Amino acid sequence: FGEEIVMWWNFVARTDEEIRQAREDWMTGDRFGEVKGYAGAPLPAPELPNTPLKARGRAR
């Protein structure tokens, strides 16, 4: 990626806020599609840390 990104669990975003929103959307069933052929319940996302997640860039 040419920009800094935040990676946490199964989410990739530009900011801590986007990751937190993605987790909320995952937990409430919004925004993410259904996995066809999987009979189990969706896996819950782990709790987020209490500190903000930091974006990291590609180091060369």
PDB file of N, H, CA, C and O in Angstrom:
ATOM      1  N   PHE A   1       0.839  -1.184   0.000  1.00  0.00           N
ATOM      2  CA  PHE A   1       0.000   0.000   0.000  1.00  0.00           C
ATOM      3  C   PHE A   1       0.882   1.245   0.000  1.00  0.00           C
ATOM      4  O   PHE A   1       1.944   1.254   0.623  1.00  0.00           O
ATOM      5  N   GLY A   2       0.464   2.258  -0.670  1.00  0.00           N
ATOM      6  H   GLY A   2      -0.399   2.251  -1.176  1.00  0.00           H
ATOM      7  CA  GLY A   2       1.232   3.487  -0.717  1.00  0.00           C
ATOM      8  C   GLY A   2       0.982   4.403   0.470  1.00  0.00           C
ATOM      9  O   GLY A   2       1.710   5.377   0.661  1.00  0.00           O
ATOM     10  N   GLU A   3      -0.018   4.112   1.257  1.00  0.00           N
ATOM     11  H   GLU A   3      -0.609   3.320   1.102  1.00  0.00           H
ATOM     12  CA  GLU A   3      -0.329   4.944   2.418  1.00  0.00           C
ATOM     13  C   GLU A   3      -0.198   4.124   3.695  1.00  0.00           C
ATOM     14  O   GLU A   3      -0.106   2.898   3.647  1.00  0.00           O
ATOM     15  N   GLU A   4      -0.190   4.800   4.823  1.00  0.00           N
ATOM     16  H   GLU A   4      -0.265   5.797   4.861  1.00  0.00           H
ATOM     17  CA  GLU A   4      -0.140   4.103   6.092  1.00  0.00           C
ATOM     18  C   GLU A   4      -1.481   3.439   6.355  1.00  0.00           C
ATOM     19  O   GLU A   4      -2.533   3.989   6.026  1.00  0.00           O
ATOM     20  N   ILE A   5      -1.438   2.249   6.952  1.00  0.00           N
ATOM     21  H   ILE A   5      -0.584   1.802   7.219  1.00  0.00           H
ATOM     22  CA  ILE A   5      -2.664   1.509   7.238  1.00  0.00           C
ATOM     23  C   ILE A   5      -2.639   0.992   8.679  1.00  0.00           C
ATOM     24  O   ILE A   5      -1.591   0.886   9.315  1.00  0.00           O
ATOM     25  N   VAL A   6      -3.821   0.683   9.152  1.00  0.00           N
ATOM     26  H   VAL A   6      -4.673   0.769   8.635  1.00  0.00           H
ATOM     27  CA  VAL A   6      -3.993   0.042  10.456  1.00  0.00           C
ATOM     28  C   VAL A   6      -4.520  -1.359  10.171  1.00  0.00           C
ATOM     29  O   VAL A   6      -5.491  -1.527   9.434  1.00  0.00           O
ATOM     30  N   MET A   7      -3.871  -2.364  10.760  1.00  0.00           N
ATOM     31  H   MET A   7      -3.082  -2.227  11.359  1.00  0.00           H
ATOM     32  CA  MET A   7      -4.330  -3.745  10.612  1.00  0.00           C
ATOM     33  C   MET A   7      -4.643  -4.288  11.996  1.00  0.00           C
ATOM     34  O   MET A   7      -3.844  -4.165  12.924  1.00  0.00           O
ATOM     35  N   TRP A   8      -5.808  -4.885  12.118  1.00  0.00           N
ATOM     36  H   TRP A   8      -6.458  -4.985  11.364  1.00  0.00           H
ATOM     37  CA  TRP A   8      -6.206  -5.491  13.394  1.00  0.00           C
ATOM     38  C   TRP A   8      -7.208  -6.594  13.100  1.00  0.00           C
ATOM     39  O   TRP A   8      -8.189  -6.380  12.389  1.00  0.00           O
ATOM     40  N   TRP A   9      -6.960  -7.763  13.644  1.00  0.00           N
ATOM     41  H   TRP A   9      -6.163  -7.937  14.222  1.00  0.00           H
ATOM     42  CA  TRP A   9      -7.772  -8.959  13.448  1.00  0.00           C
ATOM     43  C   TRP A   9      -7.979  -9.169  11.953  1.00  0.00           C
ATOM     44  O   TRP A   9      -6.993  -9.379  11.247  1.00  0.00           O
ATOM     45  N   ASN A  10      -9.206  -9.126  11.427  1.00  0.00           N
ATOM     46  H   ASN A  10     -10.007  -8.956  12.000  1.00  0.00           H
ATOM     47  CA  ASN A  10      -9.462  -9.313   9.997  1.00  0.00           C
ATOM     48  C   ASN A  10      -9.734  -7.999   9.273  1.00  0.00           C
ATOM     49  O   ASN A  10     -10.271  -8.002   8.165  1.00  0.00           O
ATOM     50  N   PHE A  11      -9.376  -6.902   9.875  1.00  0.00           N
ATOM     51  H   PHE A  11      -8.941  -6.899  10.775  1.00  0.00           H
ATOM     52  CA  PHE A  11      -9.710  -5.596   9.311  1.00  0.00           C
ATOM     53  C   PHE A  11      -8.454  -4.824   8.912  1.00  0.00           C
ATOM     54  O   PHE A  11      -7.418  -4.895   9.574  1.00  0.00           O
ATOM     55  N   VAL A  12      -8.578  -4.089   7.814  1.00  0.00           N
ATOM     56  H   VAL A  12      -9.419  -4.031   7.277  1.00  0.00           H
ATOM     57  CA  VAL A  12      -7.531  -3.179   7.360  1.00  0.00           C
ATOM     58  C   VAL A  12      -8.213  -1.843   7.105  1.00  0.00           C
ATOM     59  O   VAL A  12      -9.244  -1.784   6.435  1.00  0.00           O
ATOM     60  N   ALA A  13      -7.634  -0.767   7.642  1.00  0.00           N
ATOM     61  H   ALA A  13      -6.796  -0.815   8.186  1.00  0.00           H
ATOM     62  CA  ALA A  13      -8.235   0.560   7.493  1.00  0.00           C
ATOM     63  C   ALA A  13      -7.140   1.619   7.511  1.00  0.00           C
ATOM     64  O   ALA A  13      -5.954   1.304   7.608  1.00  0.00           O
ATOM     65  N   ARG A  14      -7.554   2.866   7.416  1.00  0.00           N
ATOM     66  H   ARG A  14      -8.517   3.121   7.337  1.00  0.00           H
ATOM     67  CA  ARG A  14      -6.596   3.978   7.458  1.00  0.00           C
ATOM     68  C   ARG A  14      -6.434   4.552   8.861  1.00  0.00           C
ATOM     69  O   ARG A  14      -5.410   5.156   9.178  1.00  0.00           O
ATOM     70  N   THR A  15      -7.461   4.357   9.707  1.00  0.00           N
ATOM     71  H   THR A  15      -8.293   3.866   9.450  1.00  0.00           H
ATOM     72  CA  THR A  15      -7.423   4.977  11.032  1.00  0.00           C
ATOM     73  C   THR A  15      -7.972   4.030  12.094  1.00  0.00           C
ATOM     74  O   THR A  15      -8.652   3.050  11.791  1.00  0.00           O
ATOM     75  N   ASP A  16      -7.659   4.349  13.329  1.00  0.00           N
ATOM     76  H   ASP A  16      -7.107   5.146  13.575  1.00  0.00           H
ATOM     77  CA  ASP A  16      -8.214   3.625  14.474  1.00  0.00           C
ATOM     78  C   ASP A  16      -9.739   3.688  14.447  1.00  0.00           C
ATOM     79  O   ASP A  16     -10.404   2.689  14.724  1.00  0.00           O
ATOM     80  N   GLU A  17     -10.293   4.839  14.121  1.00  0.00           N
ATOM     81  H   GLU A  17      -9.753   5.650  13.897  1.00  0.00           H
ATOM     82  CA  GLU A  17     -11.746   5.004  14.108  1.00  0.00           C
ATOM     83  C   GLU A  17     -12.398   4.081  13.076  1.00  0.00           C
ATOM     84  O   GLU A  17     -13.459   3.515  13.338  1.00  0.00           O
ATOM     85  N   GLU A  18     -11.771   3.926  11.907  1.00  0.00           N
ATOM     86  H   GLU A  18     -10.909   4.386  11.694  1.00  0.00           H
ATOM     87  CA  GLU A  18     -12.319   3.037  10.887  1.00  0.00           C
ATOM     88  C   GLU A  18     -12.294   1.583  11.356  1.00  0.00           C
ATOM     89  O   GLU A  18     -13.227   0.829  11.080  1.00  0.00           O
ATOM     90  N   ILE A  19     -11.244   1.187  12.056  1.00  0.00           N
ATOM     91  H   ILE A  19     -10.486   1.799  12.280  1.00  0.00           H
ATOM     92  CA  ILE A  19     -11.167  -0.177  12.599  1.00  0.00           C
ATOM     93  C   ILE A  19     -12.272  -0.385  13.632  1.00  0.00           C
ATOM     94  O   ILE A  19     -12.952  -1.411  13.623  1.00  0.00           O
ATOM     95  N   ARG A  20     -12.447   0.587  14.517  1.00  0.00           N
ATOM     96  H   ARG A  20     -11.895   1.420  14.524  1.00  0.00           H
ATOM     97  CA  ARG A  20     -13.486   0.465  15.550  1.00  0.00           C
ATOM     98  C   ARG A  20     -14.879   0.381  14.924  1.00  0.00           C
ATOM     99  O   ARG A  20     -15.735  -0.361  15.405  1.00  0.00           O
ATOM    100  N   GLN A  21     -15.104   1.140  13.856  1.00  0.00           N
ATOM    101  H   GLN A  21     -14.409   1.743  13.465  1.00  0.00           H
ATOM    102  CA  GLN A  21     -16.393   1.078  13.161  1.00  0.00           C
ATOM    103  C   GLN A  21     -16.562  -0.272  12.468  1.00  0.00           C
ATOM    104  O   GLN A  21     -17.654  -0.840  12.479  1.00  0.00           O
ATOM    105  N   ALA A  22     -15.492  -0.787  11.867  1.00  0.00           N
ATOM    106  H   ALA A  22     -14.605  -0.325  11.858  1.00  0.00           H
ATOM    107  CA  ALA A  22     -15.564  -2.093  11.210  1.00  0.00           C
ATOM    108  C   ALA A  22     -15.900  -3.185  12.220  1.00  0.00           C
ATOM    109  O   ALA A  22     -16.703  -4.073  11.931  1.00  0.00           O
ATOM    110  N   ARG A  23     -15.286  -3.125  13.409  1.00  0.00           N
ATOM    111  H   ARG A  23     -14.634  -2.404  13.644  1.00  0.00           H
ATOM    112  CA  ARG A  23     -15.594  -4.114  14.439  1.00  0.00           C
ATOM    113  C   ARG A  23     -17.058  -4.027  14.842  1.00  0.00           C
ATOM    114  O   ARG A  23     -17.741  -5.044  14.960  1.00  0.00           O
ATOM    115  N   GLU A  24     -17.530  -2.813  15.049  1.00  0.00           N
ATOM    116  H   GLU A  24     -16.976  -1.987  14.953  1.00  0.00           H
ATOM    117  CA  GLU A  24     -18.937  -2.621  15.430  1.00  0.00           C
ATOM    118  C   GLU A  24     -19.866  -3.169  14.340  1.00  0.00           C
ATOM    119  O   GLU A  24     -20.844  -3.853  14.641  1.00  0.00           O
ATOM    120  N   ASP A  25     -19.558  -2.866  13.083  1.00  0.00           N
ATOM    121  H   ASP A  25     -18.764  -2.310  12.839  1.00  0.00           H
ATOM    122  CA  ASP A  25     -20.367  -3.357  11.972  1.00  0.00           C
ATOM    123  C   ASP A  25     -20.335  -4.882  11.902  1.00  0.00           C
ATOM    124  O   ASP A  25     -21.356  -5.510  11.622  1.00  0.00           O
ATOM    125  N   TRP A  26     -19.176  -5.478  12.152  1.00  0.00           N
ATOM    126  H   TRP A  26     -18.346  -4.967  12.379  1.00  0.00           H
ATOM    127  CA  TRP A  26     -19.061  -6.938  12.156  1.00  0.00           C
ATOM    128  C   TRP A  26     -19.927  -7.547  13.262  1.00  0.00           C
ATOM    129  O   TRP A  26     -20.651  -8.516  13.034  1.00  0.00           O
ATOM    130  N   MET A  27     -19.843  -6.973  14.447  1.00  0.00           N
ATOM    131  H   MET A  27     -19.255  -6.186  14.632  1.00  0.00           H
ATOM    132  CA  MET A  27     -20.552  -7.531  15.595  1.00  0.00           C
ATOM    133  C   MET A  27     -22.070  -7.378  15.460  1.00  0.00           C
ATOM    134  O   MET A  27     -22.819  -8.210  15.972  1.00  0.00           O
ATOM    135  N   THR A  28     -22.526  -6.339  14.787  1.00  0.00           N
ATOM    136  H   THR A  28     -21.918  -5.662  14.371  1.00  0.00           H
ATOM    137  CA  THR A  28     -23.969  -6.117  14.630  1.00  0.00           C
ATOM    138  C   THR A  28     -24.522  -6.720  13.335  1.00  0.00           C
ATOM    139  O   THR A  28     -25.731  -6.697  13.106  1.00  0.00           O
ATOM    140  N   GLY A  29     -23.634  -7.261  12.486  1.00  0.00           N
ATOM    141  H   GLY A  29     -22.652  -7.279  12.672  1.00  0.00           H
ATOM    142  CA  GLY A  29     -24.082  -7.873  11.237  1.00  0.00           C
ATOM    143  C   GLY A  29     -24.285  -6.897  10.104  1.00  0.00           C
ATOM    144  O   GLY A  29     -24.859  -7.260   9.078  1.00  0.00           O
ATOM    145  N   ASP A  30     -23.826  -5.659  10.260  1.00  0.00           N
ATOM    146  H   ASP A  30     -23.360  -5.364  11.094  1.00  0.00           H
ATOM    147  CA  ASP A  30     -23.946  -4.648   9.207  1.00  0.00           C
ATOM    148  C   ASP A  30     -22.724  -4.688   8.297  1.00  0.00           C
ATOM    149  O   ASP A  30     -21.636  -5.075   8.723  1.00  0.00           O
ATOM    150  N   ARG A  31     -22.906  -4.297   7.074  1.00  0.00           N
ATOM    151  H   ARG A  31     -23.790  -3.983   6.728  1.00  0.00           H
ATOM    152  CA  ARG A  31     -21.834  -4.027   6.103  1.00  0.00           C
ATOM    153  C   ARG A  31     -21.120  -5.256   5.562  1.00  0.00           C
ATOM    154  O   ARG A  31     -20.618  -5.199   4.440  1.00  0.00           O
ATOM    155  N   PHE A  32     -21.047  -6.336   6.273  1.00  0.00           N
ATOM    156  H   PHE A  32     -21.456  -6.382   7.185  1.00  0.00           H
ATOM    157  CA  PHE A  32     -20.324  -7.516   5.817  1.00  0.00           C
ATOM    158  C   PHE A  32     -21.313  -8.581   5.375  1.00  0.00           C
ATOM    159  O   PHE A  32     -22.351  -8.783   6.005  1.00  0.00           O
ATOM    160  N   GLY A  33     -20.985  -9.251   4.297  1.00  0.00           N
ATOM    161  H   GLY A  33     -20.142  -9.087   3.785  1.00  0.00           H
ATOM    162  CA  GLY A  33     -21.887 -10.249   3.734  1.00  0.00           C
ATOM    163  C   GLY A  33     -21.874 -11.559   4.501  1.00  0.00           C
ATOM    164  O   GLY A  33     -21.114 -11.747   5.451  1.00  0.00           O
ATOM    165  N   GLU A  34     -22.728 -12.444   4.062  1.00  0.00           N
ATOM    166  H   GLU A  34     -23.345 -12.292   3.290  1.00  0.00           H
ATOM    167  CA  GLU A  34     -22.866 -13.773   4.664  1.00  0.00           C
ATOM    168  C   GLU A  34     -21.884 -14.736   3.999  1.00  0.00           C
ATOM    169  O   GLU A  34     -21.652 -14.657   2.793  1.00  0.00           O
ATOM    170  N   VAL A  35     -21.316 -15.631   4.775  1.00  0.00           N
ATOM    171  H   VAL A  35     -21.503 -15.695   5.755  1.00  0.00           H
ATOM    172  CA  VAL A  35     -20.439 -16.664   4.229  1.00  0.00           C
ATOM    173  C   VAL A  35     -21.330 -17.842   3.835  1.00  0.00           C
ATOM    174  O   VAL A  35     -21.897 -18.509   4.700  1.00  0.00           O
ATOM    175  N   LYS A  36     -21.450 -18.092   2.560  1.00  0.00           N
ATOM    176  H   LYS A  36     -20.989 -17.550   1.857  1.00  0.00           H
ATOM    177  CA  LYS A  36     -22.289 -19.179   2.054  1.00  0.00           C
ATOM    178  C   LYS A  36     -21.635 -20.518   2.374  1.00  0.00           C
ATOM    179  O   LYS A  36     -20.420 -20.665   2.245  1.00  0.00           O
ATOM    180  N   GLY A  37     -22.431 -21.484   2.788  1.00  0.00           N
ATOM    181  H   GLY A  37     -23.419 -21.365   2.893  1.00  0.00           H
ATOM    182  CA  GLY A  37     -21.938 -22.823   3.050  1.00  0.00           C
ATOM    183  C   GLY A  37     -21.371 -23.025   4.440  1.00  0.00           C
ATOM    184  O   GLY A  37     -20.906 -24.120   4.756  1.00  0.00           O
ATOM    185  N   TYR A  38     -21.396 -22.000   5.280  1.00  0.00           N
ATOM    186  H   TYR A  38     -21.774 -21.111   5.023  1.00  0.00           H
ATOM    187  CA  TYR A  38     -20.929 -22.122   6.662  1.00  0.00           C
ATOM    188  C   TYR A  38     -22.150 -22.115   7.563  1.00  0.00           C
ATOM    189  O   TYR A  38     -22.889 -21.132   7.603  1.00  0.00           O
ATOM    190  N   ALA A  39     -22.367 -23.211   8.291  1.00  0.00           N
ATOM    191  H   ALA A  39     -21.767 -24.010   8.258  1.00  0.00           H
ATOM    192  CA  ALA A  39     -23.587 -23.354   9.089  1.00  0.00           C
ATOM    193  C   ALA A  39     -23.478 -22.756  10.489  1.00  0.00           C
ATOM    194  O   ALA A  39     -24.490 -22.619  11.177  1.00  0.00           O
ATOM    195  N   GLY A  40     -22.270 -22.399  10.923  1.00  0.00           N
ATOM    196  H   GLY A  40     -21.448 -22.510  10.365  1.00  0.00           H
ATOM    197  CA  GLY A  40     -22.105 -21.887  12.277  1.00  0.00           C
ATOM    198  C   GLY A  40     -22.408 -20.403  12.395  1.00  0.00           C
ATOM    199  O   GLY A  40     -22.616 -19.706  11.401  1.00  0.00           O
ATOM    200  N   ALA A  41     -22.426 -19.945  13.629  1.00  0.00           N
ATOM    201  H   ALA A  41     -22.257 -20.511  14.436  1.00  0.00           H
ATOM    202  CA  ALA A  41     -22.623 -18.519  13.901  1.00  0.00           C
ATOM    203  C   ALA A  41     -21.361 -17.742  13.513  1.00  0.00           C
ATOM    204  O   ALA A  41     -20.271 -18.314  13.497  1.00  0.00           O
ATOM    205  N   PRO A  42     -21.493 -16.451  13.200  1.00  0.00           N
ATOM    206  CA  PRO A  42     -20.306 -15.648  12.896  1.00  0.00           C
ATOM    207  C   PRO A  42     -19.339 -15.631  14.086  1.00  0.00           C
ATOM    208  O   PRO A  42     -19.763 -15.608  15.242  1.00  0.00           O
ATOM    209  N   LEU A  43     -18.071 -15.642  13.795  1.00  0.00           N
ATOM    210  H   LEU A  43     -17.727 -15.660  12.856  1.00  0.00           H
ATOM    211  CA  LEU A  43     -17.075 -15.560  14.855  1.00  0.00           C
ATOM    212  C   LEU A  43     -17.074 -14.156  15.441  1.00  0.00           C
ATOM    213  O   LEU A  43     -17.042 -13.185  14.685  1.00  0.00           O
ATOM    214  N   PRO A  44     -17.107 -14.019  16.754  1.00  0.00           N
ATOM    215  CA  PRO A  44     -17.053 -12.682  17.346  1.00  0.00           C
ATOM    216  C   PRO A  44     -15.645 -12.102  17.238  1.00  0.00           C
ATOM    217  O   PRO A  44     -14.652 -12.812  17.397  1.00  0.00           O
ATOM    218  N   ALA A  45     -15.579 -10.829  16.972  1.00  0.00           N
ATOM    219  H   ALA A  45     -16.385 -10.252  16.843  1.00  0.00           H
ATOM    220  CA  ALA A  45     -14.284 -10.144  16.938  1.00  0.00           C
ATOM    221  C   ALA A  45     -13.778  -9.969  18.366  1.00  0.00           C
ATOM    222  O   ALA A  45     -14.572  -9.722  19.273  1.00  0.00           O
ATOM    223  N   PRO A  46     -12.470 -10.092  18.580  1.00  0.00           N
ATOM    224  CA  PRO A  46     -11.932  -9.861  19.923  1.00  0.00           C
ATOM    225  C   PRO A  46     -12.161  -8.411  20.368  1.00  0.00           C
ATOM    226  O   PRO A  46     -12.408  -7.524  19.551  1.00  0.00           O
ATOM    227  N   GLU A  47     -12.075  -8.203  21.651  1.00  0.00           N
ATOM    228  H   GLU A  47     -11.874  -8.923  22.315  1.00  0.00           H
ATOM    229  CA  GLU A  47     -12.177  -6.841  22.179  1.00  0.00           C
ATOM    230  C   GLU A  47     -11.000  -6.008  21.665  1.00  0.00           C
ATOM    231  O   GLU A  47      -9.886  -6.510  21.515  1.00  0.00           O
ATOM    232  N   LEU A  48     -11.264  -4.750  21.403  1.00  0.00           N
ATOM    233  H   LEU A  48     -12.169  -4.342  21.525  1.00  0.00           H
ATOM    234  CA  LEU A  48     -10.198  -3.836  20.981  1.00  0.00           C
ATOM    235  C   LEU A  48      -9.379  -3.389  22.190  1.00  0.00           C
ATOM    236  O   LEU A  48      -9.893  -3.347  23.308  1.00  0.00           O
ATOM    237  N   PRO A  49      -8.115  -3.055  21.970  1.00  0.00           N
ATOM    238  CA  PRO A  49      -7.324  -2.534  23.083  1.00  0.00           C
ATOM    239  C   PRO A  49      -7.856  -1.168  23.527  1.00  0.00           C
ATOM    240  O   PRO A  49      -8.546  -0.487  22.770  1.00  0.00           O
ATOM    241  N   ASN A  50      -7.532  -0.785  24.741  1.00  0.00           N
ATOM    242  H   ASN A  50      -6.970  -1.339  25.356  1.00  0.00           H
ATOM    243  CA  ASN A  50      -7.975   0.515  25.272  1.00  0.00           C
ATOM    244  C   ASN A  50      -7.191   1.688  24.699  1.00  0.00           C
ATOM    245  O   ASN A  50      -7.618   2.836  24.820  1.00  0.00           O
ATOM    246  N   THR A  51      -6.066   1.414  24.085  1.00  0.00           N
ATOM    247  H   THR A  51      -5.720   0.481  23.986  1.00  0.00           H
ATOM    248  CA  THR A  51      -5.258   2.473  23.475  1.00  0.00           C
ATOM    249  C   THR A  51      -5.540   2.526  21.984  1.00  0.00           C
ATOM    250  O   THR A  51      -5.883   1.506  21.385  1.00  0.00           O
ATOM    251  N   PRO A  52      -5.401   3.701  21.370  1.00  0.00           N
ATOM    252  CA  PRO A  52      -5.648   3.798  19.929  1.00  0.00           C
ATOM    253  C   PRO A  52      -4.664   2.961  19.124  1.00  0.00           C
ATOM    254  O   PRO A  52      -3.484   2.856  19.460  1.00  0.00           O
ATOM    255  N   LEU A  53      -5.180   2.372  18.058  1.00  0.00           N
ATOM    256  H   LEU A  53      -6.138   2.458  17.785  1.00  0.00           H
ATOM    257  CA  LEU A  53      -4.324   1.632  17.138  1.00  0.00           C
ATOM    258  C   LEU A  53      -3.598   2.639  16.249  1.00  0.00           C
ATOM    259  O   LEU A  53      -4.181   3.643  15.840  1.00  0.00           O
ATOM    260  N   LYS A  54      -2.337   2.374  15.951  1.00  0.00           N
ATOM    261  H   LYS A  54      -1.863   1.558  16.283  1.00  0.00           H
ATOM    262  CA  LYS A  54      -1.529   3.303  15.172  1.00  0.00           C
ATOM    263  C   LYS A  54      -1.338   2.803  13.750  1.00  0.00           C
ATOM    264  O   LYS A  54      -1.109   1.617  13.513  1.00  0.00           O
ATOM    265  N   ALA A  55      -1.437   3.733  12.811  1.00  0.00           N
ATOM    266  H   ALA A  55      -1.623   4.697  13.003  1.00  0.00           H
ATOM    267  CA  ALA A  55      -1.173   3.414  11.418  1.00  0.00           C
ATOM    268  C   ALA A  55       0.325   3.192  11.239  1.00  0.00           C
ATOM    269  O   ALA A  55       1.155   3.833  11.884  1.00  0.00           O
ATOM    270  N   ARG A  56       0.634   2.277  10.355  1.00  0.00           N
ATOM    271  H   ARG A  56      -0.040   1.757   9.831  1.00  0.00           H
ATOM    272  CA  ARG A  56       2.025   1.971  10.049  1.00  0.00           C
ATOM    273  C   ARG A  56       2.213   2.021   8.548  1.00  0.00           C
ATOM    274  O   ARG A  56       1.323   1.651   7.783  1.00  0.00           O
ATOM    275  N   GLY A  57       3.366   2.478   8.144  1.00  0.00           N
ATOM    276  H   GLY A  57       4.089   2.779   8.766  1.00  0.00           H
ATOM    277  CA  GLY A  57       3.683   2.525   6.724  1.00  0.00           C
ATOM    278  C   GLY A  57       4.652   1.429   6.363  1.00  0.00           C
ATOM    279  O   GLY A  57       5.137   0.689   7.220  1.00  0.00           O
ATOM    280  N   ARG A  58       4.917   1.343   5.112  1.00  0.00           N
ATOM    281  H   ARG A  58       4.523   1.944   4.416  1.00  0.00           H
ATOM    282  CA  ARG A  58       5.875   0.353   4.616  1.00  0.00           C
ATOM    283  C   ARG A  58       7.281   0.884   4.782  1.00  0.00           C
ATOM    284  O   ARG A  58       7.630   1.919   4.214  1.00  0.00           O
ATOM    285  N   ALA A  59       8.080   0.190   5.547  1.00  0.00           N
ATOM    286  H   ALA A  59       7.797  -0.651   6.007  1.00  0.00           H
ATOM    287  CA  ALA A  59       9.472   0.618   5.781  1.00  0.00           C
ATOM    288  C   ALA A  59      10.392  -0.056   4.776  1.00  0.00           C
ATOM    289  O   ALA A  59      10.256  -1.244   4.487  1.00  0.00           O
ATOM    290  N   ARG A  60      11.322   0.715   4.254  1.00  0.00           N
ATOM    291  H   ARG A  60      11.432   1.681   4.490  1.00  0.00           H
ATOM    292  CA  ARG A  60      12.322   0.170   3.317  1.00  0.00           C
ATOM    293  C   ARG A  60      13.691   0.386   3.865  1.00  0.00           C
ATOM    294  O   ARG A  60      14.676   0.003   3.233  1.00  0.00           O
TER     295      ARG A  60
END
